[in-house]
Amino acid sequence: MQPSRYPRDMIGYGANPPDAKWPGGAKLAVQIVLNYEEGGENCVLHGDAASEAFLSEIVGAAQWPDQRHWNMESIYEYGSRAGFWRLHRLMQDLPITVYGVASALARSPDQMAAMKAAGWEIASHGLKWVEHKDMPADEERAQIAEAIRLHTEVVGERPRGWYTGRCSENTVQLVAEEGGFAYVADTYADDLPYWVQAGGRDQLIVPYTLDCNDMRFATPQGFNAGDQFYSYLKDSFDALYAEGEGGAPKMLSIGLHCRLIGRPGRVMALKRFLEYARGFSDVWFATRLQIAEHWAEHHPAVPRPKPTRMDRDAFVVAYGGIFEHSAWIAERAYELELGPAHDTAGGLHSALTRMFRSASAEERMGVLTAHPDLAGKLAQAKRLTQESTSEQASAGLDALTDDERAMFTGLNQKYTEKFGFPFIIAVRDHDKTSILQAFQRRIDQDKATEFAEACRQVERIAEFRLRDVLPS
């Protein structure tokens, strides 16, 4: 049975994210979301148990069970009656993605028609703007299906993107399982799209944002004035644009709500930011669907080995030789709490070296003695492992002169007699000359110092071997 695996991906693209290859060589993709939730929020009129208490001018509001909250309802109504149209006038010529709550769109036919006339993408924001964290998976699955049905009926086409927002731990799996979405946005984990295995398929994630989001006007420790929002958006833009100039283009997501940024005292901050951002000729304004389609074309999901999903036998077969003739290291590493971060060369190297380092001195000595002499009799008899053969050849140790071979033979004998294990060095870090120099230097060290150095070299060799079979 496979031991427990840690499901969270704590590494992502790591230190070297891919080149997004945005159209026209753009240094930054700017993606604006307008959340349309008004008329889909908690309300006893909608069959809910209590009034809404989230993201309004009443910070810290509590739900009123079995009662209408007139003030809360009117705040949401402001978003549909006034805020939406103010934002529509400001951004109708930009490619915007609407997160449309299906029941809210059904209650706002004029606004929905204006979205379509502007050419905005209308993605699904679920059936209702309610919490899903305690919702049974079957019920949430049914609500996803009903959201798609109602959205298709109201908008005229099914949604290609999905964002629940107030999601459950099952949401991404259930949406991916449905199978019809070009992207899911229910994560905040990156500045670039990425692929996950979910719902039995490769699902593209186009992550969203909670920081470049006007919701912080309605939360403690948030924005108190429009200039704070503008400053934060501009700083985010400038930081990501600079990364794009450095060859690593990213995506800036901006989240808006009709009832929040649509207020007169806030909308001018958005206007100033849009004027600033549109002043750059090498910035791509895009819908989330455009970004998803671009990513799927230029960065499709690529199958790759995932050590943490292997059964024990396959894992040991694949990685038991990373430490020379010492499969016990892989056997022990398999029992660790491994996760997606260990599906890379660096991650799996960490797991394997932990087991090597925590082993007894006798066990580590066994690993050292399992290594062959450099350019020794095993190499001459072509009895090295495939990895050792390749490594020694990379430094030219398979093509020695008679004098060089004699020198290595003498050093090997002297070294082994002194330390009790063969001279070990990560030959890919060296050439023939520097190997000989290291040999001559290390042979004069005391046994404890040289044992520690040999162990470090074994770990370095393992790192190179993993890089050959796993992504860095």
N, C-alpha and C positions, 0 to 999 in steps of 0.2 A: 504493500500500500504506500502511495506517495505521501511523504510528510506534509505538514501544513505549509502552504506557500503564502507569502505576503503579497497581496494583490495590487498594492499601490505602486505606480511607476515613478520613482524618485530621481530618474536620470534624464528621461526624455531624449533630446538631441545632444545632450552633454555639451562639451566645450566647443564643438564644431558643428553648429546648425547648418542645414543645407542652404544653398543659394536658392531663394524663392523663385528667381527668374520671372519677376513680375513683368507684365507687358511693357514694352518700350524701354526696358532697363530701369523702371521706376525704383527709386531708393526706399520707398515706403508705400504700403497699401493702407488707405484710410477707409474704415468700414463703419458706417453710422447705422445704428439700430433705433427705430422708433417703436417703443412698446405700446401696443394698443390694447389696454386692459379694461377700459371704462365700459361698464355694463356687464363685465364678466367676473367682477370681484364678489367676495362673500356678501350676501344680502339675503334676508329672509324672503324677499320677493322672488329670489332665484331658487328657493327650496333649501337654502343653507340654514344651519342651526343658529348662526349668529351673524352680526354685522362685521364688516371689514375693519382691520386694525393696522394695516401695513401700508407704508409708503404714502403718507399724506402730510398735510400741514399740521396734523395733530400728532406730534412726535410722542411716542410712548402710549398711544391710544390702546384701550382694551376692548375686546369684543363684547358686544351686548347680546347675550343669549336670548333668542326668541323675540328680539326687538329690532326695529329699523333704527339706524343711527342717521338721523336726518342730515346732520352736519357732514358726516363722512360721505354720505351719498352725494351731497351737493359738491363736495371737493372733487370727487371722481367725475361728476357731470361737467365741472368746469373744463376738465381735460378734453371731453368730447365736443362740448359746445363752443369753446373759445380757444383753448390751447392747441388743439389739433390744427385748426385753420391757420393760426398764426405760424405754426411750424411748417405747414404745407406751403404757405406763401413764401417762406424763407428758403425752403429746400426742394421745391418741386422740380427743379432742373438738375438735381443731384441723384445719383444712384443710391437709393436708400433701401434697407431691408426693414420691413415691418414685422415685428413679432405680434401676430394677431391672435388674440384669444378668440376661438371660434364663436362662442356665444356672444362676445362683445361685437364682433364683426356683424353678426346677424342682427344686432340691435342698432347698428349704425350704417345703414345702406348708403347714405350720401358720402360719408367719410371713406367707406370702402371703395366706392366708385371713383373718388378723387385719387386714392392711392393707385388704382389701376390706370387712370388717365395719366398720372405722372410717370408711369412705367416702373413703379417701385416693386420690388420683390415682396410678396406677402407670404412669410413663413408661418408655421403654426406655433402658437404659444399655449397649446393645450385647449381643452374643452372649456375649462373655467380657471379663473385666476385664484386658485385655492391651494392650500398645503396638500402635499402628497406623501409626506414622510411616514404617516401611519396607515396609508392606504394599502390593502392587500394587493398583491401582484395581479391577480385576476381582475380585480376591479380597475386597477390602473390600466391594464391592457385593454379593457373594454372602453375606458374613457379615451384612450389614444385612438382607438378605432372610430369612436363616435366623433371625436374632434376632426379626424380626416374626412369623415362623411359630411359633416356639417360645413366644414371649410370648403370642400369641393362644391357643395350645393350653393353656397353663398358667393364664393369668389368666381366659380366657373372652372376651376382647375385645382387639382390636389396640391398640397404644399410639398415642396422639395426639401425644405429645411425645418428643423424642430428645435424648440427651446421651451422646456417646462418652467424653469426658474425655481419654483418652490418644489423641487423634485424629491424623489425618494432614492434609496440606494439601488432600486431596480430600474429606474427610468431609462438610462442609456441602453441597458440590455434589452428592455422591452421595445424601445424605438428602433434599435438596430434589428431586432427580431422581425419587426413589421416588414422591413426590407425595401421600402420605397423611398428612403431619404438619402439625398446626396450628401447631407451633413447633419450632424447633431451638435448643438452648441452648449450643452449642459456641463461644461467644465470651464475652469478659469486657469488652466495649468500651463499655458504657454503663450508665446507671442507669434506662433506659427501654427498652421493646421498640422494634424498628425493622425496616424491610423491606429485603430485599436481592433483587437479581436473581440467582438461582442455579438451576441445573438446568433452565433454560428456563421459569422461573415466578417470580412474586413469592412469596418465602418469608419468613415472619415469624420474626424472631430475638427470643427472650426471654433476654437475656444472664444468665450465671451469675456466680459469685464465687469467687475464691480467697483473698480477704482475710478476709471474714466467714465463715471456714471452719475447722472444727475440725481440718482436715488440718495446720494449723500447730502442733498438738501433736506432730506426727511429722516436722517438718522443722527444719533449723538456722534460727536467728533466728526462732523461732516462739513459741508460747505455752508457758510452763513451768508455769503454774498456772491454775486455774479463774478466779481473779479477773482475770487478764489478758484472758481470753476475754470475760468479762462486761463489763469496762470497754470493750473494743473494740467489742462489739456495741452497748452503750449509747451510746457516742460516735457511732457510725455512725447509729443510730436518731435521736439528737437532731439531728445535722447535717441529715439528710434531712427530718425532721419540720419543722425551721425553714424549709427551702426550700419545703416544702408550705404552710406558713403564709404565705410570701411569694408564693404563687400559682403555684408550679412543683412540683407533687407528683411524687414519684419512687417507685422500687421498691427495697426493701431485700431482697436475697437472702441467705439464710443456709444454708450447707452443713454437713451433719452426717454422721457415719459411726458405725455401730453399735459398732464396736470401739474408737473413740476417745472421743467424748463419752459413750458408754454406760458408761464406767468410773465407779465411785462417786465418785472424787476430782474428777471433772470435771462430772458431770451437774448438780450443784447450781448451778453457774454458769449453765447453760442455764435451769434452773428459775427462778432469780432474774430473769434477763432476761425470760422469758415473763411473769412476774408484773408486771414493770415495763411492758412493752409493752402488755399487756392492760388496763392501767389507763387507757389513752387511748380515749375513745369514738369518735374520728374517725380510727381506723386500720383499714384493711381487711386482714384475714388472708385469704389466697387461695391456691389452688393455681396452678401455672404455667398449667394449661389454662384456668382461669377468667380469668387475666390475659390470655392470648392471645386468648380469645374476646372479652373486653371490648375489647381493642385493635383487633382486626379489625373490630368493629362501629363503634367511635367514631373510629378512625384507620385506615381502610382504605388499602391501597396506591393511590397516586394517580399516574397516568402524568405525567411531566414531561420536558421536553427534557433530554437528556444530551449536551452538546457533545462530551465526550471519546469518545463512541461513534459520532460522525458520521464519514462519509468526508470527504475533504478538500474536495470541491466543495460539499457541503451545509454544511460548517462555514463556508466562506468566504462563501457566499450568506447564511447566517444572521447572521454577525458581521462581515462585511467592511465594513459601514457604521457600525459603532460609533464608529470614528474617521473623521471626515467624508471621504468619497471616497478612502479610503486602505486598500484591501483588502489591501495588502502586509503590513500589521501582523497581520491574521488569518492570512495565509498562513504567516508566520514563527512565529506562536504555535502553530499546529497541529503544528509539528515538535518542540515542547518535550515534556518528560516530564510529561504531564498525567495526572490521576487524578480520582477522585470529588470531591476538594476543589476542583476547577476546574469542577465542574458547577453552581456557584452564581454569583450575580452578583459577589460579592467575589472568588471564586477565579478566574473567567475574567478579571475586571478586572486581577488581578495578572499573569496571563499576557500579556495584551495590552499593558499598560503597560510590562512588562519589555522588550518588543520596541520600543515607542516610545522608551523611555529609552536603549536601547542603539543606536538608529539614529544615523546621522550628523547633524550640524547641518543639512546641506542637506535631508536627508529629513524631519527634523522641521519645517523651514521649509515644506516642501511640504505638510505636514499643516495648518499654520497658514494658509497661503494658500488652502487648499481650503475654509476656512470662509467663509460669507457675511457681509457687513456686517450689523450689527444694524439692523433696520427699513430696509434699503437697497433698491436697485432690484430685486434678485432677489425679495425679499419682496413688493414691490408688484406684480411681474409674476407672482406665485404660482409661482415656479420653484425654491423651496427644496426640499430633501429633506423627506420626511414628518416625520422626527425634528426637523429645524430649525424647520419650520412649527409643530409642536406646542410646542416649547420657547419660541419667541418669543411665541406666543399666551398661554402660561402666565403671562407677565409683563406682558401687556397691550400688547405691542409691535405687535400687529396692529390696534390701535384708537387710534392717536395723533391728537392734534389737529394742525392745520397747523403751529402754532408748535413743537410737540414734534418733528414730523417734520423741520422745518428745522434744529432744534438737533442732532438725531442725524446728519443729513446733513453738517452742518458739522464735527462732531466726528469722524465717520468719515473724512472727507477729510483732516483735519489729522493724525489718528492714522496713517493708512495712508501718507501722505507721509513722516512721521517714521520709522516703524518698518519699513515694507515688507510688512506683513501686517495683516489687519483686526483690529479690537478683538474679543477673544473673552472671554466670561464665561459661567459656568454660570448661566443666567438663573433656573433653578429655585431657586437659593439667594437670589434677590432679588425685589424689586418694581421698578417703573419708576423710582421715586425713587432707590433705592439703586444701580441700574444707572448712572444719570446721575452720581451722586456718585463711583462707582468710575471711570467714564470720565474725569471731570475730574481725578481724582487720578492715575490711571495715565498719562495723556498727558504728564505732566511728568517721568516716570522716564527713566533712560538706557536704551539699547537692550538691553544685556545683562540688566538687571534685568527689563525688560518681556518679553523673550523667555522667560525662565524663568517669569514669572508666567503668560504665555499658555499655555505648555506645561502648567502645573499646572491651568489652567482646562480645557484640552482633556481631560486625564485625568478631571477631575471631571464633565464632560459625558458622557464614556464610561461612567462609573460609573452615572449616572442612566439612561442608555439601557439598560444591562444589567439594571438593576433592573426595567425594564418587561417584560423577556422571560424572566428567570430568577429563581428563588427567592433570597432574600437569605441 
